[in-house]
């Protein structure tokens, strides 16, 4: 596990982990040199805040983290939760301001100008100056230029104004919308790059839809819809109709990355359990939640007569499997060859049962 000097440093590390390699887009609008200068500038800013969080933040706290991914209250760290969220918001606000400067600014005589009514906090100006930008004001505008790399501001304006760009693309300098940045990032975070590539190859060959940066955060999803209608794609734990996988990053966790299986119509799959291969049966038994009589499934029953919703399956022994929220169990911080084989075989079983549902 990576160690940090402070809670603030742990949160900033997300921007380092999720900062991809430089992949410029090739067109006539903006030069590769301009893109590289902007990329290097953002990378330098992130590194500077990581090494000295007080450039942006007002204080530092002792490092801490959460271990209960889906129910952080179990760690009993309310103050840590509040502080981490506060730090996360300060960082997002900073990058949103840089994004908005590009959107609202205009280029004139190799300067980036922004109307004075646009508020740029002093700490932000200090960070920009630390990274080599020169800030001044005239009668009507904030004025920015770089003391060495003049083409930074050209990319800044062009990139922030790109159609359909969102904040994660901006702060991660994902210039080429066609390049699979998130594959590169989550392959690196998977713990087994070869296993990751095997899993991704399965999704590509079997025509799963790829979705990058869902919900305005750096994330990777491969999905296949098994419902008659298209449904909004939600977090994996809330999945009901899509098969596939979700790769996400939660900076509050001891190990931030998580790979969650998207399982559609889990109740039906459990009811068809006997049709699964033995390896899939073992995978379900070893991974899925067994009924512990928590009574979530009958919480609305006023009579007390409704049966628990578990599905009984037979695999040498009888098991009472809970059909609710399977992604709370079918999730992993690291991949490996055996796990990927189990995931693929489970997805094959899912397809066999649900494709003609």
C-alpha positions in Angstrom: 0.0 0.0 0.0 1.3 3.4 -0.9 2.0 5.6 2.1 1.1 9.3 2.3 2.3 12.2 4.6 -1.2 13.5 5.0 -4.8 13.0 4.2 -4.6 15.8 1.7 -1.8 14.1 -0.1 -3.8 10.8 -0.3 -6.7 12.7 -2.0 -4.4 14.6 -4.5 -2.8 11.2 -5.4 -6.0 10.4 -7.3 -5.1 13.0 -9.9 -1.6 11.4 -10.2 -3.0 7.8 -10.5 -5.6 8.9 -13.1 -3.2 11.1 -15.2 -2.6 9.2 -18.5 0.3 9.2 -20.9 0.5 12.0 -23.4 -1.6 11.3 -26.5 -2.1 14.4 -28.7 -5.0 14.7 -31.2 -3.8 15.3 -34.7 -5.6 18.1 -36.5 -5.1 21.5 -37.9 -6.6 23.4 -35.0 -3.9 23.0 -32.4 -0.3 21.9 -32.6 1.2 18.9 -30.8 3.7 21.3 -29.1 0.8 23.3 -27.7 -0.9 20.2 -26.3 2.4 19.0 -24.8 3.0 22.3 -23.1 -0.5 22.3 -21.6 -0.2 18.6 -20.6 3.2 19.3 -18.9 1.8 22.3 -17.1 -1.2 20.5 -15.6 1.0 17.5 -14.7 3.4 20.0 -12.9 0.5 21.6 -11.1 -0.8 18.3 -9.8 2.7 17.2 -8.7 3.3 20.5 -6.9 0.0 20.3 -4.9 0.8 16.7 -4.0 4.3 17.6 -2.7 3.0 20.8 -1.0 -0.8 20.6 -0.3 -0.7 24.0 1.4 -0.3 25.6 -2.0 -4.0 25.1 -2.3 -5.3 23.8 1.0 -5.4 25.7 4.3 -4.1 22.8 6.5 -3.0 19.2 6.5 -4.4 16.3 8.5 -3.0 13.0 9.5 -3.4 10.4 6.8 -6.3 7.9 7.1 -8.5 5.9 4.8 -11.6 3.6 4.7 -11.8 -0.1 4.4 -15.6 -0.6 4.0 -16.2 0.3 0.4 -19.9 0.2 0.3 -20.7 1.2 3.8 -18.0 3.6 5.1 -20.0 4.2 8.3 -18.7 0.8 9.4 -15.2 2.3 9.8 -16.6 4.8 12.3 -14.6 7.7 10.9 -17.1 10.5 10.5 -14.6 13.3 10.8 -12.3 11.7 8.2 -15.2 11.3 5.9 -16.0 15.0 6.2 -12.4 16.1 5.8 -11.8 13.9 2.7 -14.9 15.2 1.0 -14.0 18.7 1.8 -10.5 18.2 0.3 -12.0 16.5 -2.8 -14.4 19.5 -3.3 -11.5 22.0 -3.0 -9.6 20.1 -5.7 -12.6 19.8 -8.0 -13.3 23.5 -7.6 -9.7 24.4 -8.5 -9.8 22.4 -11.7 -13.3 23.6 -12.5 -12.0 27.1 -12.3 -9.1 26.3 -14.7 -11.7 24.7 -17.0 -14.0 27.8 -16.8 -11.1 30.2 -17.4 -10.6 28.4 -20.8 -14.3 28.4 -21.6 -14.8 32.1 -20.7 -11.4 33.5 -21.8 -10.4 34.7 -25.2 -7.1 35.0 -27.0 -5.7 38.4 -27.9 -2.1 39.1 -28.9 -0.9 35.8 -27.5 -2.6 36.5 -24.1 -5.4 34.7 -22.5 -7.9 37.3 -21.2 -10.8 36.8 -18.8 -13.2 39.5 -17.8 -12.6 41.0 -14.4 -16.1 39.9 -13.2 -14.8 36.3 -13.3 -13.4 35.5 -9.9 -10.0 33.8 -9.6 -9.0 33.2 -5.9 -5.5 34.3 -4.9 -4.4 30.8 -4.0 -5.2 29.7 -7.6 -3.2 32.6 -9.0 -0.3 31.6 -6.7 -0.4 28.0 -8.1 -0.5 29.3 -11.7 2.5 31.5 -11.1 4.3 28.6 -9.4 3.8 26.6 -12.6 5.4 29.4 -14.8 2.3 31.4 -15.8 2.4 35.1 -15.5 -0.7 36.8 -14.1 -1.5 40.5 -14.5 -4.6 42.6 -14.7 -5.6 45.5 -16.9 -8.6 47.8 -16.7 -11.1 45.2 -17.9 -9.5 41.7 -17.7 -7.4 39.1 -15.9 -4.4 38.4 -18.2 -2.5 35.1 -18.4 0.6 34.1 -20.4 3.5 31.7 -19.8 7.0 33.0 -19.3 8.5 30.2 -21.5 5.8 28.2 -23.2 3.6 30.6 -25.0 1.5 28.0 -26.7 0.0 26.7 -23.4 -2.8 29.3 -23.6 -3.7 28.3 -27.1 -4.3 24.7 -26.0 -6.0 25.9 -22.8 -8.7 27.8 -24.8 -9.0 25.2 -27.6 -9.3 22.2 -25.2 -11.8 23.6 -22.7 -14.0 24.7 -25.6 -14.0 21.3 -27.3 -17.5 20.0 -27.9 -18.8 17.5 -25.3 -15.7 17.8 -23.1 -16.2 17.2 -19.4 -14.1 18.1 -16.4 -12.4 14.7 -16.1 -11.2 14.9 -19.7 -9.9 18.4 -19.0 -7.9 17.8 -15.8 -6.5 14.5 -17.1 -5.5 16.1 -20.5 -7.4 13.5 -22.5 -7.1 15.3 -25.8 -8.0 12.5 -28.2 -11.6 11.4 -27.4 -11.0 8.3 -29.5 -8.0 7.0 -27.5 -8.9 4.5 -24.7 -7.3 6.4 -21.9 -9.3 4.7 -19.2 -8.1 1.3 -20.4 -4.6 2.4 -20.0 -5.2 3.7 -16.5 -7.2 0.8 -15.1 -4.9 -1.7 -16.8 -2.1 -0.1 -14.7 -4.2 -0.2 -11.6 -5.5 -3.7 -12.0 -2.5 -5.5 -10.5 -2.3 -7.9 -13.5 -2.1 -6.1 -16.9 -2.2 -9.4 -18.8 -5.4 -10.5 -17.0 -6.9 -7.1 -17.7 -6.2 -7.4 -21.4 -7.8 -10.8 -21.6 -11.0 -9.5 -19.9 -11.1 -6.4 -22.2 -10.6 -8.6 -25.3 -13.6 -10.6 -24.3 -15.8 -7.5 -24.1 -14.5 -6.2 -27.4 -15.0 -9.5 -29.3 -18.5 -9.9 -27.8 -19.7 -6.4 -28.7 -20.1 -4.9 -25.3 -20.5 -1.1 -25.4 -17.7 0.8 -24.0 -18.4 3.9 -21.8 -15.7 6.2 -20.6 -15.9 8.6 -17.7 -19.4 7.9 -16.6 -21.0 10.4 -14.2 -18.3 13.0 -14.8 -15.5 10.9 -13.2 -12.7 8.9 -14.6 -14.2 5.4 -14.9 -14.5 2.6 -17.5 -17.6 0.5 -18.2 -18.2 -2.3 -20.6 -21.9 -3.1 -20.8 -24.5 -5.1 -22.6 -28.2 -4.4 -22.2 -30.5 -7.4 -21.5 -33.7 -5.5 -21.1 -36.2 -4.8 -23.9 -35.8 -1.1 -23.3 -32.7 1.0 -22.8 -32.2 2.0 -19.1 -30.0 4.7 -17.6 -26.6 3.3 -16.6 -26.1 3.6 -12.9 -23.4 2.5 -10.5 -22.7 -1.2 -10.6 -24.2 -1.9 -7.2 -27.6 -0.6 -8.4 -27.4 -2.6 -11.7 -30.5 -4.5 -12.7 -30.5 -4.9 -16.5 -26.9 -4.6 -17.9 -24.2 -7.2 -17.9 -20.5 -6.3 -18.0 -18.1 -4.6 -15.7 -17.4 -1.3 -14.1 -13.9 0.0 -13.1 -13.9 3.0 -10.7 -11.6 4.9 -8.4 -12.5 6.0 -4.9 -9.8 8.1 -3.3 -11.3 7.6 0.2 -10.4 3.9 0.2 -7.3 2.1 1.4 -7.1 0.6 -2.1 -8.9 3.1 -4.4 -9.5 1.0 -7.5 -12.4 -1.4 -7.8 -13.6 -3.7 -10.6 -17.3 -4.5 -10.1 -19.3 -7.1 -12.1 -22.5 -5.8 -13.6 -25.1 -8.6 -13.1 -28.5 -8.3 -14.8 -31.6 -10.1 -13.5 -29.6 -11.9 -10.8 -32.7 -13.6 -9.4 -33.3 -15.3 -12.8 -29.7 -16.4 -13.0 -29.9 -18.0 -9.5 -33.2 -19.7 -10.5 -31.4 -21.1 -13.5 -28.4 -22.1 -11.4 -28.5 -25.8 -12.4 -27.8 -24.9 -16.0 -24.4 -23.4 -15.2 -21.0 -25.0 -15.6 -19.5 -26.4 -12.4 -16.9 -23.6 -12.3 -19.6 -21.0 -12.6 -21.6 -22.7 -9.8 -18.5 -22.6 -7.6 -17.9 -19.0 -8.4 -21.4 -18.0 -7.5 -21.4 -19.9 -4.2 -18.0 -18.6 -3.2 -18.7 -15.0 -4.2 -22.4 -14.2 -3.8 -24.1 -13.3 -0.6 -25.9 -16.0 1.3 -29.0 -15.2 3.2 -28.2 -14.0 6.7 -31.9 -13.2 7.5 -31.2 -9.4 7.6 -34.9 -9.1 6.4 -34.2 -6.3 4.0 -36.3 -8.1 1.5 -39.4 -8.1 3.8 -38.9 -4.8 5.4 -42.2 -3.4 3.9 -44.2 -6.4 4.9 -46.6 -5.3 7.7 -48.1 -8.8 8.2 -44.8 -10.6 9.1 -46.0 -13.5 6.9 -44.0 -12.8 3.7 -41.2 -15.3 3.0 -37.6 -14.3 2.7 -36.5 -13.7 -0.9 -33.5 -16.1 -1.0 -33.1 -18.5 -3.8 -32.1 -22.1 -2.8 -29.4 -23.6 -5.0 -27.8 -27.0 -4.9 -24.0 -27.5 -5.3 -23.2 -30.6 -3.3 -24.8 -28.7 -0.4 -27.9 -26.5 -0.4 -27.3 -22.7 -0.2 -29.7 -19.9 0.3 -28.5 -17.1 -2.0 -29.6 -13.5 -1.6 -30.8 -12.1 -5.0 -30.3 -8.4 -4.0 -27.4 -6.1 -5.0 -24.9 -8.7 -6.1 -22.2 -6.1 -7.1 -21.6 -5.5 -3.3 -20.0 -9.0 -3.4 -18.9 -9.4 -7.0 -16.2 -6.7 -6.8 -12.4 -6.8 -6.5 -9.6 -4.4 -6.0 -7.2 -6.5 -8.2 -7.5 -8.8 -11.1 -5.7 -12.1 -11.8 -6.0 -14.9 -14.4 -8.2 -17.2 -12.3 -10.6 -14.4 -11.5 -10.8 -13.1 -15.0 -11.6 -16.7 -16.2 -14.4 -16.9 -13.7 -15.8 -13.5 -14.7 -15.8 -14.5 -18.4 -17.5 -17.8 -17.7 -20.1 -16.1 -15.6 -20.8 -13.6 -18.4 -21.1 -16.5 -20.9 -23.6 -18.1 -18.6 -25.5 -14.8 -18.2 -25.7 -14.5 -22.0 -26.9 -18.1 -22.4 -29.7 -17.6 -19.9 -30.8 -14.0 -20.7 -30.2 -13.5 -24.4 -33.7 -14.8 -25.4 -35.4 -14.0 -22.1 
